[in-house]
C-alpha cells in the first residue's frame, strides 16, 4: 500500500482532508482500498448535530468517516488471486488448514485425519477436516478455489510411513512431514505463506513504481509499463487535470512520507514544486 493524502480534487466532497491507502493490483492499476475523511464541523453544522461542552454551551462536533470494508476484500482478491481462485493470507482466511483423508474408507484413515484436525485446532488454527464423499480431486480444487493456505493430506501409505503431506496454496509446494513434527510445521508454513504473499506484493509495487520529471516521461512510462509514476507537483488544479487528459492518470495520493524528485519542478508546468504525488490508472 501507498499511504497518503488525497489532493483537493480527489478528496471526499466537503471534507477538510481525505487520507487513503492505494494498493497496486497485479495489472498495475491502483485500487483505493481504504479511506478516512476529516470533516471538521461542516456536516455537524449542516445537520445541526450538537453536544453540550464543558462550559455548558451547545457546540458542533468535529467529525471523521472511515471506510475499510469491501474494497479491502477486493484488494486481497485482485492482489493475490490466480487462475485457480482465491489465495488468502493466513490471518484472514476463514479456514487456514484443510485436512483431506485420502482413501477415506480404508481402515483408520478417517480417524487419523480427525486426529490431525484436533491437533491442529489445539494450536489455535482454524481447521476443517473434509470427510464428505466427494473425490480427492474435487476436494483439492474446492479448497484451492477458496484460497485455503494449507492442505494436509493423509492416507494409508502416509500412515505406514508415519507422515502426512502438507501443500501450500501460494506456491503449490508439497512437504512430507513426520507426524511428530506437525505442531511445529503447520505454524511455520502458515507464517511462510503470509510472508511470501506480503513480500511478493511489496516487490511488485516497488518494481512498478518509478520517478518521472516531466509529463512526457509519465505518458511514455504508462504506455510502456503501467504502474505508479511519482512526480513533483505545484499544486495547481490545471496541472492535475492536464496529467489526466494527456497521460491518462489521476493523482492517487500525496504520500505521507514526502520526497524530493529531481530539481523539484512540477512535471507539467515546470514551476517550483514542493508536493510529491503518486499518479496511476485507477479502478
C-alpha positions, -999 to 999 in steps of 0.1 A, spaced: 0 0 0 10 36 -5 -3 57 24 -11 93 16 -34 123 15 -57 130 -15 -55 162 -35 -84 186 -32 -97 174 -65 -98 137 -53 -108 142 -17 -143 135 -4 -167 163 -13 -170 187 17 -141 171 37 -113 191 51 -89 163 42 -90 127 29 -64 101 37 -60 69 17 -42 36 12 -36 29 -25 -29 -7 -35 -14 -18 -67 -31 -47 -84 -14 -74 -105 -22 -55 -137 -5 -23 -124 -37 -4 -117 -45 13 -85 -73 4 -61 -83 29 -35 -85 4 -7 -94 23 24 -100 60 32 -106 82 62 -121 117 60 -118 147 83 -149 168 80 -142 195 106 -176 208 118 -191 213 83 -215 184 84 -224 188 121 -234 224 113 -253 214 82 -273 188 101 -274 207 134 -256 180 153 -246 194 187 -233 184 221 -231 202 254 -195 213 261 -176 216 294 -188 252 295 -224 240 293 -230 255 259 -240 237 227 -211 231 204 -207 215 170 -185 183 170 -157 177 146 -164 145 127 -145 118 108 -155 90 85 -136 57 80 -140 33 51 -123 -1 53 -148 -27 40 -155 -44 8 -127 -26 -12 -101 -43 11 -117 -77 2 -114 -68 -35 -78 -57 -30 -70 -91 -14 -87 -110 -43 -70 -90 -71 -36 -88 -55 -31 -124 -45 -56 -144 -65 -47 -166 -95 -64 -187 -122 -74 -214 -97 -92 -189 -74 -85 -171 -42 -52 -170 -24 -58 -158 11 -32 -146 37 -35 -169 67 -45 -142 92 -78 -135 74 -85 -170 59 -118 -184 73 -102 -218 70 -65 -218 75 -59 -255 71 -80 -282 55 -73 -319 63 -81 -343 34 -83 -381 43 -71 -399 12 -88 -433 6 -111 -422 34 -130 -455 37 -99 -476 43 -94 -487 79 -81 -460 102 -77 -432 76 -107 -411 87 -97 -414 124 -62 -404 116 -74 -373 97 -97 -363 125 -68 -368 149 -47 -343 128 -76 -319 128 -78 -320 166 -40 -315 170 -41 -285 146 -71 -270 162 -53 -272 196 -27 -248 181 -54 -221 177 -56 -226 140 -89 -225 121 -90 -260 106 -115 -283 88 -115 -320 81 -134 -327 49 -150 -361 54 -175 -357 26 -179 -384 -1 -165 -361 -28 -135 -373 -47 -100 -362 -36 -96 -342 -68 -128 -324 -62 -117 -315 -27 -83 -303 -38 -99 -280 -64 -126 -268 -39 -101 -256 -13 -77 -242 -38 -106 -221 -52 -114 -209 -16 -78 -199 -11 -72 -221 20 -35 -215 28 -25 -251 37 -39 -285 27 -29 -315 49 -33 -350 33 -31 -383 50 -37 -418 35 -28 -455 41 7 -451 27 13 -420 48 1 -438 79 26 -466 72 54 -441 70 43 -421 100 39 -389 80 14 -365 63 16 -344 32 12 -306 35 6 -285 3 9 -247 2 -17 -228 -17 6 -199 -27 34 -219 -43 20 -254 -47 50 -269 -29 44 -301 -10 62 -312 22 63 -347 36 61 -341 73 67 -367 101 36 -368 123 55 -358 154 66 -326 137 30 -315 128 27 -289 156 60 -273 145 55 -274 107 19 -260 105 26 -227 122 59 -225 103 43 -229 69 14 -205 77 40 -179 85 59 -187 53 27 -183 32 19 -149 48 55 -137 44 56 -148 8 24 -131 -2 34 -99 15 69 -98 0 56 -106 -35 31 -78 -34 57 -54 -20 82 -64 -47 55 -59 -74 47 -24 -60 84 -14 -59 92 -28 -93 64 -9 -110 68 25 -92 92 49 -109 101 86 -107 95 109 -136 103 146 -140 81 155 -169 46 148 -181 61 133 -213 80 108 -191 49 99 -173 30 94 -205 57 72 -220 60 51 -189 23 45 -187 21 34 -223 51 10 -219 47 -3 -183 17 10 -164 20 10 -126 26 41 -105 45 73 -115 59 96 -89 65 133 -98 67 167 -82 35 189 -85 30 226 -80 -5 222 -65 -23 238 -94 -56 221 -104 -48 229 -141 -17 208 -140 -35 179 -123 -62 180 -150 -35 181 -177 -19 150 -163 -52 132 -166 -60 145 -201 -26 139 -216 -12 109 -197 -44 92 -187 -36 91 -150 -51 106 -119 -34 116 -87 -37 87 -63 -22 104 -33 4 127 -19 24 101 2 26 108 39 64 104 36 73 131 10 105 131 -10 121 154 -35 124 144 -71 150 159 -95 150 197 -95 118 199 -76 98 213 -105 63 205 -115 62 177 -141 35 196 -160 43 233 -159 79 233 -148 74 257 -119 89 251 -85 70 224 -67 70 211 -32 44 183 -34 54 147 -42 25 129 -59 18 93 -70 -1 90 -102 -18 60 -118 -47 44 -136 -74 36 -110 -103 12 -108 
